[in-house]
């Protein structure tokens, strides 16, 4: 176990170096600029909006959707310039009060920028900053631009914290992220516990659920129904993988190192197959992408996030109870402890492993849907999440479901709350530092068991 922990630690360090060095991956930090373009309560579609950095580099160019919404992910916190191309406004929209807005994006912020449609670009008074007052609450779509309310003036932006205690807000964000990460890491930990396989394709299993829900949603299915069906499809995908692929390899038998290398190849295949299907951009679901937050004491949180956290907590508790109270759960623990002895005791080891693959992939797919609701869906999201999933499972204790849950909560809380004192770009590196420090003190992880070597 200690040798395996050292190998995984080295692999995590390599993955961290790749992720931190890749500019495409840096866009997954969570910062975005978005808004809704409307005139007289009607959405304005097909208008081109460009976001550039403070140095003048183009970050992204988008067109407003049919409902008037638009969004551009940005590489990280900083100053940005948002330009609306007035020439692309339809004839039903006479002009805008101002076509250029300069804004600042804070760590983990989804910044709202609103353009006031209806005032000719060359005429009328330009709204001054003093005319705009920040709306109450957090991320707010505001009134229809062009109305009489001050909240809809050009260039207005709304922060995610809404003036609430920032540390508590980060704690809630970390708890949400940790719960989803725990759901994602359960399958990885259980598969490792029952088969010894370090599955580097697990990140793509997370993406599978997100992409399945996205395609179903784009086909006209409501997001909630698409999420449920995507979870079922993910479970079927996991079952098919084990029965058609991994079980024959185990029967050969194939060594664990060879299986790990095969999983890397599977990961690359699924990643670029996903890019072929959905493209290289970031896609969002039609519903539950933007919501007005509600105030709960000193923090604000969207109803979507509350529901996601509740579902994750219930599922994690259900898995924990199933592992301790049901026959299949006890059989799973027996196989994880000693497969040969479990088989000699009459337990169908292959059946247990298939159930683990099915349930673990279904939970991973559902976590992918939740990640997609929060930060959008793109083909690289699995690679970004995989590093954190590995960090959570190693930190909690390899092969233990409870360790994956505890480790995920620690990682999620540390990632979000560390943004209070360090730049958001260093959050992931900080998690790896904490991982190394804890493993130096407790090599088996927080809830792992010591093993005798030699």
TORVOKE-729050 format. One record per residue (C-alpha): residue number from 1; residue in one letter; x, y, z. Coordinates in nm, 4 decimals. Layout:
// TORVOKE-729050
{NUM; A; {X; Y; Z}}
...
***
This chain:
// TORVOKE-729050
{1; X; {0.0000; 0.0000; 0.0000}}
{2; X; {0.2819; 0.2396; 0.0825}}
{3; X; {0.4464; 0.1745; -0.2557}}
{4; X; {0.1150; 0.2296; -0.4318}}
{5; X; {0.0607; 0.5519; -0.2391}}
{6; X; {0.4033; 0.6766; -0.3476}}
{7; X; {0.3294; 0.5880; -0.7114}}
{8; X; {-0.0053; 0.7663; -0.7011}}
{9; X; {0.1603; 1.0652; -0.5349}}
{10; X; {0.4085; 1.0867; -0.8226}}
{11; X; {0.1296; 1.0544; -1.0789}}
{12; X; {-0.0692; 1.3274; -0.9033}}
{13; X; {0.2340; 1.5556; -0.9151}}
{14; X; {0.2687; 1.4973; -1.2907}}
{15; X; {-0.1017; 1.5602; -1.3456}}
{16; X; {-0.0823; 1.8779; -1.1383}}
{17; X; {0.2078; 2.0064; -1.3474}}
{18; X; {0.0160; 1.9367; -1.6685}}
{19; X; {-0.3022; 2.1007; -1.5421}}
{20; X; {-0.1301; 2.4093; -1.4051}}
{21; X; {0.0684; 2.4513; -1.7257}}
{22; X; {-0.2306; 2.4212; -1.9600}}
{23; X; {-0.4102; 2.7468; -2.0425}}
{24; X; {-0.7182; 2.5589; -2.1613}}
{25; X; {-0.7573; 2.3924; -1.8249}}
{26; X; {-0.7153; 2.7208; -1.6429}}
{27; X; {-1.0535; 2.8240; -1.7721}}
{28; X; {-1.2158; 2.5709; -1.5419}}
{29; X; {-1.1509; 2.7828; -1.2330}}
{30; X; {-1.5144; 2.8965; -1.2317}}
{31; X; {-1.4949; 3.2671; -1.3246}}
{32; X; {-1.7292; 3.3797; -1.6029}}
{33; X; {-1.8879; 3.6957; -1.7420}}
{34; X; {-2.2491; 3.6685; -1.8507}}
{35; X; {-2.5737; 3.8577; -1.8879}}
{36; X; {-2.9115; 3.8795; -2.0571}}
{37; X; {-2.9931; 4.1171; -2.3428}}
{38; X; {-3.3558; 4.2319; -2.3560}}
{39; X; {-3.5630; 4.5152; -2.4971}}
{40; X; {-3.9172; 4.5885; -2.3753}}
{41; X; {-3.9366; 4.2534; -2.1928}}
{42; X; {-3.8383; 4.0606; -2.5079}}
{43; X; {-3.5041; 3.8819; -2.5497}}
{44; X; {-3.2633; 4.0117; -2.8133}}
{45; X; {-3.0934; 3.7208; -2.9918}}
{46; X; {-2.8022; 3.7021; -3.2329}}
{47; X; {-2.6051; 3.9988; -3.0983}}
{48; X; {-2.2261; 3.9610; -3.0938}}
{49; X; {-2.0443; 4.0242; -2.7642}}
{50; X; {-1.6663; 4.0147; -2.7285}}
{51; X; {-1.4647; 3.9881; -2.4062}}
{52; X; {-1.0982; 4.0937; -2.3999}}
{53; X; {-0.8391; 4.1014; -2.1239}}
{54; X; {-0.6779; 4.4144; -1.9802}}
{55; X; {-0.3860; 4.3567; -2.2212}}
{56; X; {-0.6221; 4.3515; -2.5200}}
{57; X; {-0.6118; 3.9744; -2.5802}}
{58; X; {-0.9403; 3.8286; -2.7019}}
{59; X; {-1.0901; 3.5923; -2.4438}}
{60; X; {-1.4086; 3.4928; -2.6221}}
{61; X; {-1.6724; 3.5941; -2.8746}}
{62; X; {-2.0338; 3.4820; -2.8341}}
{63; X; {-2.3771; 3.5589; -2.9720}}
{64; X; {-2.6793; 3.6031; -2.7495}}
{65; X; {-2.9033; 3.2978; -2.7446}}
{66; X; {-3.2715; 3.2811; -2.8277}}
{67; X; {-3.3571; 3.3805; -2.4695}}
{68; X; {-3.1097; 3.6724; -2.4798}}
{69; X; {-2.8533; 3.5068; -2.2510}}
{70; X; {-2.4795; 3.4961; -2.3147}}
{71; X; {-2.1773; 3.3763; -2.1209}}
{72; X; {-1.7992; 3.3842; -2.1671}}
{73; X; {-1.5699; 3.1839; -1.9342}}
{74; X; {-1.2590; 3.3816; -1.8393}}
{75; X; {-0.9159; 3.2445; -1.7408}}
{76; X; {-0.9296; 3.3844; -1.3889}}
{77; X; {-0.9828; 3.6949; -1.1757}}
{78; X; {-0.8865; 4.0305; -1.3233}}
{79; X; {-0.9957; 4.3255; -1.5360}}
{80; X; {-1.1865; 4.2631; -1.8590}}
{81; X; {-1.3507; 4.4677; -2.1321}}
{82; X; {-1.6899; 4.3629; -2.2694}}
{83; X; {-1.7891; 4.5026; -2.6099}}
{84; X; {-2.1307; 4.4716; -2.7719}}
{85; X; {-2.1294; 4.5020; -3.1515}}
{86; X; {-2.4100; 4.7516; -3.2098}}
{87; X; {-2.4104; 4.6660; -3.5808}}
{88; X; {-2.5503; 4.3218; -3.4980}}
{89; X; {-2.8537; 4.4598; -3.3117}}
{90; X; {-3.1807; 4.3738; -3.4905}}
{91; X; {-3.4088; 4.6411; -3.6276}}
{92; X; {-3.6432; 4.5898; -3.3307}}
{93; X; {-3.3729; 4.7256; -3.0966}}
{94; X; {-3.2934; 5.0915; -3.1764}}
{95; X; {-2.9537; 5.1053; -3.0058}}
{96; X; {-2.7682; 5.0899; -2.6780}}
{97; X; {-2.6641; 5.3453; -2.4193}}
{98; X; {-2.3050; 5.2229; -2.4148}}
{99; X; {-2.1373; 4.9497; -2.6193}}
{100; X; {-1.8262; 4.8982; -2.4029}}
{101; X; {-1.8128; 4.8007; -2.0369}}
{102; X; {-1.5004; 4.7548; -1.8269}}
{103; X; {-1.5443; 4.5207; -1.5320}}
{104; X; {-1.3443; 4.3348; -1.2701}}
{105; X; {-1.3995; 3.9656; -1.1947}}
{106; X; {-1.3237; 3.8368; -0.8455}}
{107; X; {-1.2168; 3.4772; -0.7638}}
{108; X; {-1.4939; 3.2209; -0.8222}}
{109; X; {-1.7276; 3.4984; -0.9413}}
{110; X; {-1.9798; 3.4729; -1.2205}}
{111; X; {-1.9994; 3.8413; -1.3091}}
{112; X; {-2.3147; 3.9887; -1.4572}}
{113; X; {-2.2789; 4.2638; -1.7188}}
{114; X; {-2.5953; 4.4263; -1.8519}}
{115; X; {-2.6285; 4.6510; -2.1565}}
{116; X; {-2.9137; 4.9006; -2.1708}}
{117; X; {-3.0959; 4.8454; -2.4992}}
{118; X; {-3.3281; 5.1120; -2.6343}}
{119; X; {-3.1200; 5.4294; -2.6043}}
{120; X; {-2.9508; 5.5271; -2.9344}}
{121; X; {-2.5766; 5.4794; -2.9205}}
{122; X; {-2.5067; 5.8324; -3.0459}}
{123; X; {-2.7673; 6.0164; -2.8503}}
{124; X; {-2.8993; 6.0599; -2.4997}}
{125; X; {-2.7098; 6.0819; -2.1774}}
{126; X; {-2.4508; 5.8255; -2.0944}}
{127; X; {-2.5343; 5.6654; -1.7607}}
{128; X; {-2.2812; 5.7445; -1.4929}}
{129; X; {-2.1699; 5.4953; -1.2314}}
{130; X; {-2.3542; 5.6936; -0.9657}}
{131; X; {-2.6838; 5.6235; -1.1408}}
{132; X; {-2.6482; 5.2496; -1.0863}}
{133; X; {-2.7061; 5.0875; -0.7529}}
{134; X; {-2.6216; 4.7249; -0.6925}}
{135; X; {-2.9295; 4.5101; -0.6650}}
{136; X; {-2.9955; 4.3157; -0.3478}}
{137; X; {-2.8967; 3.9506; -0.3318}}
{138; X; {-2.6335; 3.7767; -0.5332}}
{139; X; {-2.6262; 3.6962; -0.9002}}
{140; X; {-2.9246; 3.8834; -1.0391}}
{141; X; {-3.0497; 3.8943; -1.3934}}
{142; X; {-3.2148; 4.2255; -1.3159}}
{143; X; {-3.5037; 4.4028; -1.4842}}
{144; X; {-3.5292; 4.4106; -1.8585}}
{145; X; {-3.2617; 4.6447; -1.9878}}
{146; X; {-3.4320; 4.9472; -2.1245}}
{147; X; {-3.6754; 4.9745; -1.8361}}
{148; X; {-3.6946; 5.2586; -1.5868}}
{149; X; {-3.5188; 5.0876; -1.2976}}
{150; X; {-3.1677; 5.1882; -1.2021}}
{151; X; {-3.0728; 4.8220; -1.1586}}
{152; X; {-3.0753; 4.7727; -1.5353}}
{153; X; {-2.8359; 5.0511; -1.6289}}
{154; X; {-2.5515; 4.9732; -1.8660}}
{155; X; {-2.2452; 4.8173; -1.7160}}
{156; X; {-2.4089; 4.7162; -1.3889}}
{157; X; {-2.2621; 4.4061; -1.2325}}
{158; X; {-2.3656; 4.1987; -0.9352}}
{159; X; {-2.1255; 4.0036; -0.7158}}
{160; X; {-2.1887; 3.6515; -0.5980}}
{161; X; {-2.1550; 3.7385; -0.2318}}
{162; X; {-2.4076; 4.0222; -0.2217}}
{163; X; {-2.2274; 4.1847; 0.0711}}
{164; X; {-2.2515; 3.8755; 0.2910}}
{165; X; {-1.9656; 3.7370; 0.4941}}
{166; X; {-1.7153; 3.6194; 0.2340}}
{167; X; {-1.5628; 3.3423; 0.4433}}
{168; X; {-1.9026; 3.1869; 0.5162}}
{169; X; {-1.9917; 3.2167; 0.1496}}
{170; X; {-1.6737; 3.0330; 0.0555}}
{171; X; {-1.7512; 2.7677; 0.3176}}
{172; X; {-2.0903; 2.7015; 0.1560}}
{173; X; {-1.9289; 2.6843; -0.1883}}
{174; X; {-1.6669; 2.4436; -0.0542}}
{175; X; {-1.9303; 2.2245; 0.1091}}
{176; X; {-2.1248; 2.2083; -0.2174}}
{177; X; {-1.8126; 2.1254; -0.4161}}
{178; X; {-1.7010; 1.8654; -0.1608}}
{179; X; {-2.0360; 1.6866; -0.1654}}
{180; X; {-2.0377; 1.6625; -0.5448}}
{181; X; {-1.6739; 1.5537; -0.5422}}
{182; X; {-1.7579; 1.2855; -0.2863}}
{183; X; {-2.0298; 1.1531; -0.5160}}
{184; X; {-1.7779; 1.1471; -0.8017}}
{185; X; {-1.5078; 0.9749; -0.5964}}
{186; X; {-1.7171; 0.6918; -0.4543}}
{187; X; {-1.7005; 0.4828; -0.7704}}
{188; X; {-1.3247; 0.5303; -0.8064}}
{189; X; {-1.2643; 0.4268; -0.4471}}
{190; X; {-1.4954; 0.1241; -0.4575}}
{191; X; {-1.3538; 0.0003; -0.7892}}
{192; X; {-1.0022; 0.0281; -0.6487}}
{193; X; {-1.1074; -0.1486; -0.3289}}
{194; X; {-1.2662; -0.4448; -0.5067}}
{195; X; {-1.0333; -0.4843; -0.8077}}
{196; X; {-0.7128; -0.2934; -0.7269}}
{197; X; {-0.7580; -0.0939; -1.0513}}
{198; X; {-0.6476; 0.2707; -1.0470}}
{199; X; {-0.8925; 0.3912; -1.3119}}
{200; X; {-0.7613; 0.7000; -1.4903}}
{201; X; {-1.0711; 0.6954; -1.7128}}
{202; X; {-1.2950; 0.7781; -1.4166}}
{203; X; {-1.2965; 1.1474; -1.5075}}
{204; X; {-1.4487; 1.0604; -1.8448}}
{205; X; {-1.7213; 0.8618; -1.6680}}
{206; X; {-1.8111; 1.1863; -1.4926}}
{207; X; {-1.8170; 1.3646; -1.8281}}
{208; X; {-2.0329; 1.0876; -1.9766}}
{209; X; {-2.3217; 1.1757; -1.7452}}
{210; X; {-2.2845; 1.5488; -1.8086}}
{211; X; {-2.2754; 1.5040; -2.1870}}
{212; X; {-2.5639; 1.2544; -2.1898}}
{213; X; {-2.7821; 1.5006; -1.9980}}
{214; X; {-2.6697; 1.7844; -2.2273}}
{215; X; {-2.7609; 1.5974; -2.5461}}
{216; X; {-3.0968; 1.4915; -2.4035}}
{217; X; {-3.1620; 1.8495; -2.2935}}
{218; X; {-3.0695; 1.9854; -2.6366}}
{219; X; {-3.3101; 1.7326; -2.7877}}
{220; X; {-3.5934; 1.8961; -2.5932}}
{221; X; {-3.6022; 1.6978; -2.2689}}
{222; X; {-3.6275; 1.9004; -1.9443}}
{223; X; {-3.3046; 1.9074; -1.7435}}
{224; X; {-3.4396; 1.7157; -1.4436}}
{225; X; {-3.5654; 1.4289; -1.6588}}
{226; X; {-3.2448; 1.4398; -1.8637}}
{227; X; {-3.0380; 1.4189; -1.5439}}
{228; X; {-3.2336; 1.1138; -1.4249}}
{229; X; {-3.2029; 0.9362; -1.7595}}
{230; X; {-2.8338; 1.0294; -1.7872}}
{231; X; {-2.7728; 0.8677; -1.4466}}
{232; X; {-2.9403; 0.5475; -1.5650}}
{233; X; {-2.7421; 0.5544; -1.8904}}
{234; X; {-2.4225; 0.6038; -1.6904}}
{235; X; {-2.5025; 0.2969; -1.4830}}
{236; X; {-2.5642; 0.0945; -1.7998}}
{237; X; {-2.2362; 0.2271; -1.9412}}
{238; X; {-2.0509; 0.1131; -1.6276}}
{239; X; {-2.2165; -0.2294; -1.6408}}
{240; X; {-2.1224; -0.2660; -2.0076}}
{241; X; {-1.7640; -0.1617; -1.9430}}
{242; X; {-1.7147; -0.4269; -1.6772}}
{243; X; {-1.8925; -0.7104; -1.8594}}
{244; X; {-1.7464; -0.6409; -2.2024}}
{245; X; {-1.4044; -0.4999; -2.1248}}
{246; X; {-1.2625; -0.5102; -1.7733}}
{247; X; {-1.3849; -0.8576; -1.6705}}
{248; X; {-1.2223; -1.0324; -1.9703}}
{249; X; {-0.8987; -0.8470; -1.8924}}
{250; X; {-0.9150; -0.9640; -1.5303}}
{251; X; {-0.9702; -1.3221; -1.6448}}
{252; X; {-0.6504; -1.3242; -1.8580}}
{253; X; {-0.5163; -1.2235; -1.5976}}
{254; X; {-0.3781; -0.8805; -1.6809}}
{255; X; {-0.1454; -0.7086; -1.4327}}
{256; X; {-0.2609; -0.4011; -1.2426}}
{257; X; {0.0035; -0.1786; -1.4033}}
{258; X; {-0.1114; -0.2877; -1.7490}}
{259; X; {-0.4741; -0.2251; -1.6514}}
{260; X; {-0.3836; 0.1227; -1.5284}}
{261; X; {-0.2104; 0.2050; -1.8578}}
{262; X; {-0.5121; 0.0702; -2.0487}}
{263; X; {-0.7372; 0.3000; -1.8433}}
{264; X; {-0.5243; 0.5972; -1.9536}}
{265; X; {-0.5833; 0.4951; -2.3165}}
{266; X; {-0.9568; 0.4590; -2.2507}}
{267; X; {-0.9557; 0.8054; -2.0943}}
{268; X; {-0.7918; 0.9639; -2.4004}}
{269; X; {-1.0287; 0.7846; -2.6369}}
{270; X; {-1.3415; 0.8936; -2.4476}}
{271; X; {-1.2102; 1.2502; -2.4031}}
{272; X; {-1.1566; 1.3150; -2.7707}}
{273; X; {-1.4710; 1.1278; -2.8669}}
{274; X; {-1.6528; 1.3757; -2.6423}}
{275; X; {-1.4778; 1.6647; -2.8173}}
{276; X; {-1.5922; 1.5247; -3.1529}}
{277; X; {-1.9518; 1.5050; -3.0288}}
{278; X; {-1.9938; 1.8400; -2.8490}}
{279; X; {-1.7011; 2.0420; -2.9870}}
{280; X; {-1.4288; 2.2273; -2.8038}}
{281; X; {-1.6438; 2.4988; -2.6469}}
{282; X; {-1.8368; 2.5076; -2.3229}}
{283; X; {-2.2068; 2.4188; -2.3351}}
{284; X; {-2.4769; 2.4908; -2.0770}}
{285; X; {-2.8126; 2.3372; -1.9960}}
{286; X; {-3.1314; 2.5189; -2.0900}}
{287; X; {-3.2607; 2.5390; -1.7330}}
{288; X; {-3.1148; 2.5998; -1.3865}}
{289; X; {-2.8015; 2.7696; -1.5204}}
{290; X; {-2.8838; 3.1107; -1.3733}}
{291; X; {-3.0969; 3.1567; -1.0632}}
{292; X; {-3.1551; 3.4357; -0.8168}}
{293; X; {-2.9998; 3.3431; -0.4813}}
{294; X; {-3.1963; 3.3325; -0.1597}}
{295; X; {-3.0682; 3.4735; 0.1677}}
{296; X; {-3.0155; 3.2222; 0.4486}}
{297; X; {-2.8733; 3.4089; 0.7443}}
{298; X; {-2.5456; 3.5750; 0.6471}}
{299; X; {-2.5023; 3.3818; 0.3201}}
{300; X; {-2.6800; 3.3655; -0.0135}}
{301; X; {-2.7299; 3.0466; -0.2138}}
{302; X; {-2.9390; 2.9503; -0.5142}}
{303; X; {-3.2240; 2.6985; -0.4801}}
{304; X; {-3.0440; 2.4828; -0.7375}}
{305; X; {-2.7366; 2.4542; -0.5148}}
{306; X; {-2.9473; 2.3729; -0.2103}}
{307; X; {-3.1177; 2.0892; -0.3966}}
{308; X; {-2.7859; 1.9589; -0.5334}}
{309; X; {-2.6315; 1.9560; -0.1863}}
{310; X; {-2.9361; 1.7803; -0.0431}}
{311; X; {-2.9336; 1.5099; -0.3119}}
{312; X; {-2.5594; 1.4499; -0.2674}}
{313; X; {-2.5913; 1.4239; 0.1117}}
{314; X; {-2.8807; 1.1773; 0.0837}}
{315; X; {-2.7003; 0.9596; -0.1728}}
{316; X; {-2.3759; 0.9549; 0.0261}}
{317; X; {-2.5665; 0.8552; 0.3391}}
{318; X; {-2.7573; 0.5890; 0.1424}}
{319; X; {-2.4343; 0.4347; 0.0112}}
{320; X; {-2.2840; 0.4339; 0.3604}}
{321; X; {-2.5925; 0.2599; 0.5019}}
{322; X; {-2.6033; 0.0118; 0.2122}}
{323; X; {-2.2409; -0.0864; 0.2722}}
{324; X; {-2.3068; -0.1598; 0.6390}}
{325; X; {-2.6672; -0.2875; 0.6432}}
{326; X; {-2.7309; -0.4817; 0.3192}}
{327; X; {-2.6017; -0.8214; 0.2065}}
{328; X; {-2.4561; -0.6748; -0.1125}}
{329; X; {-2.2833; -0.4036; 0.0911}}
{330; X; {-2.1300; -0.6578; 0.3263}}
{331; X; {-2.0255; -0.8703; 0.0288}}
{332; X; {-1.8622; -0.5649; -0.1289}}
{333; X; {-1.6644; -0.4988; 0.1879}}
{334; X; {-1.5630; -0.8664; 0.2030}}
{335; X; {-1.4381; -0.8601; -0.1578}}
{336; X; {-1.2491; -0.5381; -0.0915}}
{337; X; {-1.0863; -0.6934; 0.2152}}
{338; X; {-0.9889; -1.0303; 0.0628}}
{339; X; {-1.1287; -1.1399; -0.2765}}
{340; X; {-0.9948; -1.4953; -0.2529}}
{341; X; {-1.1413; -1.5531; 0.0928}}
{342; X; {-1.4704; -1.3943; -0.0162}}
{343; X; {-1.4900; -1.6316; -0.3149}}
{344; X; {-1.4110; -1.9283; -0.0882}}
{345; X; {-1.6977; -1.8170; 0.1380}}
{346; X; {-1.9474; -1.8447; -0.1482}}
{347; X; {-1.9585; -1.4804; -0.2567}}
{348; X; {-1.9896; -1.4237; -0.6321}}
{349; X; {-1.6934; -1.1863; -0.6695}}
{350; X; {-1.7608; -1.1053; -1.0358}}
{351; X; {-2.1208; -1.0112; -0.9577}}
{352; X; {-2.0105; -0.7834; -0.6727}}
{353; X; {-1.7559; -0.6088; -0.8961}}
{354; X; {-2.0173; -0.5588; -1.1685}}
{355; X; {-2.2570; -0.4021; -0.9175}}
{356; X; {-1.9760; -0.1741; -0.7956}}
{357; X; {-1.8992; -0.0661; -1.1520}}
{358; X; {-2.2678; -0.0018; -1.2251}}
{359; X; {-2.3447; 0.1966; -0.9108}}
{360; X; {-2.0109; 0.3798; -0.9098}}
{361; X; {-2.0464; 0.4919; -1.2725}}
{362; X; {-2.4080; 0.5990; -1.2159}}
{363; X; {-2.3029; 0.8174; -0.9218}}
{364; X; {-2.0114; 0.9565; -1.1251}}
{365; X; {-2.2482; 1.0418; -1.4091}}
{366; X; {-2.4874; 1.2199; -1.1727}}
{367; X; {-2.1993; 1.4205; -1.0267}}
{368; X; {-2.1080; 1.5185; -1.3830}}
{369; X; {-2.4598; 1.6530; -1.4347}}
{370; X; {-2.4256; 1.8602; -1.1157}}
{371; X; {-2.0853; 1.9930; -1.2233}}
{372; X; {-2.2375; 2.0782; -1.5609}}
{373; X; {-2.5187; 2.2747; -1.3988}}
{374; X; {-2.2691; 2.4832; -1.2030}}
{375; X; {-1.9834; 2.5404; -1.4474}}
{376; X; {-2.1032; 2.4192; -1.7879}}
{377; X; {-1.9999; 2.1135; -1.9889}}
{378; X; {-1.6821; 2.0801; -2.1942}}
{379; X; {-1.4683; 1.7892; -2.3040}}
{380; X; {-1.1814; 1.8747; -2.0644}}
{381; X; {-1.3878; 1.8837; -1.7451}}
{382; X; {-1.3058; 1.5195; -1.6679}}
{383; X; {-0.9319; 1.5857; -1.6748}}
{384; X; {-0.9735; 1.8807; -1.4386}}
{385; X; {-1.1910; 1.6904; -1.1946}}
{386; X; {-0.9866; 1.3675; -1.2022}}
{387; X; {-0.6919; 1.5232; -1.0189}}
{388; X; {-0.9188; 1.6377; -0.7361}}
{389; X; {-1.0987; 1.3017; -0.7223}}
{390; X; {-0.7656; 1.1224; -0.6859}}
{391; X; {-0.6555; 1.3718; -0.4218}}
{392; X; {-0.9785; 1.3140; -0.2262}}
{393; X; {-0.9615; 0.9324; -0.2401}}
{394; X; {-0.5909; 0.9160; -0.1515}}
{395; X; {-0.6389; 1.1685; 0.1277}}
{396; X; {-0.9360; 0.9823; 0.2742}}
{397; X; {-0.7867; 0.6371; 0.2307}}
{398; X; {-0.7653; 0.4313; -0.0873}}
{399; X; {-1.0357; 0.1701; -0.1300}}
{400; X; {-1.2692; 0.2982; 0.1450}}
{401; X; {-1.6025; 0.4609; 0.0653}}
{402; X; {-1.5997; 0.6606; 0.3882}}
{403; X; {-1.2485; 0.7797; 0.3133}}
{404; X; {-1.3593; 0.9078; -0.0279}}
{405; X; {-1.6432; 1.1023; 0.1351}}
{406; X; {-1.4270; 1.2573; 0.4078}}
{407; X; {-1.1406; 1.3303; 0.1706}}
{408; X; {-1.3759; 1.4968; -0.0783}}
{409; X; {-1.5173; 1.7262; 0.1894}}
{410; X; {-1.1666; 1.8232; 0.3034}}
{411; X; {-1.0545; 1.8915; -0.0539}}
{412; X; {-1.3704; 2.0845; -0.1451}}
{413; X; {-1.3600; 2.3047; 0.1631}}
{414; X; {-0.9877; 2.3718; 0.1303}}
{415; X; {-1.0111; 2.4609; -0.2393}}
{416; X; {-1.2864; 2.7159; -0.1931}}
{417; X; {-1.1833; 2.8635; 0.1413}}
{418; X; {-0.8185; 2.8970; 0.0413}}
{419; X; {-0.9308; 3.1598; -0.2118}}
{420; X; {-0.9824; 3.3851; 0.0907}}
{421; X; {-0.6060; 3.4128; 0.1452}}
{422; X; {-0.4344; 3.2932; -0.1764}}
{423; X; {-0.4914; 3.3657; -0.5475}}
{424; X; {-0.7473; 3.1349; -0.7040}}
{425; X; {-0.4849; 3.0072; -0.9499}}
{426; X; {-0.3000; 2.8405; -0.6591}}
{427; X; {-0.5985; 2.6595; -0.5080}}
{428; X; {-0.5309; 2.3234; -0.6713}}
{429; X; {-0.1596; 2.3384; -0.5906}}
{430; X; {-0.2503; 2.4165; -0.2299}}
{431; X; {-0.4634; 2.1024; -0.2098}}
{432; X; {-0.1708; 1.8903; -0.3251}}
{433; X; {0.0515; 2.0488; -0.0604}}
{434; X; {-0.2047; 1.9617; 0.2091}}
{435; X; {-0.2308; 1.6092; 0.0645}}
{436; X; {0.1455; 1.5597; 0.0896}}
{437; X; {0.1591; 1.6950; 0.4457}}
{438; X; {-0.1203; 1.4678; 0.5678}}
{439; X; {0.0266; 1.1609; 0.3967}}
{440; X; {0.3632; 1.2309; 0.5605}}
{441; X; {0.1921; 1.2040; 0.8979}}
{442; X; {-0.0608; 0.9350; 0.8052}}
{443; X; {0.0495; 0.7469; 0.4891}}
{444; X; {-0.2647; 0.5326; 0.4761}}
{445; X; {-0.4922; 0.8361; 0.4578}}
{446; X; {-0.7412; 0.9755; 0.7075}}
{447; X; {-0.9586; 0.6619; 0.7316}}
{448; X; {-0.7252; 0.4078; 0.5693}}
{449; X; {-0.5829; 0.1093; 0.7554}}
{450; X; {-0.2174; 0.0431; 0.8144}}
{451; X; {-0.0843; -0.2578; 0.6223}}
{452; X; {0.2140; -0.4699; 0.7021}}
{453; X; {0.4741; -0.4658; 0.4264}}
{454; X; {0.7269; -0.7500; 0.3973}}
***
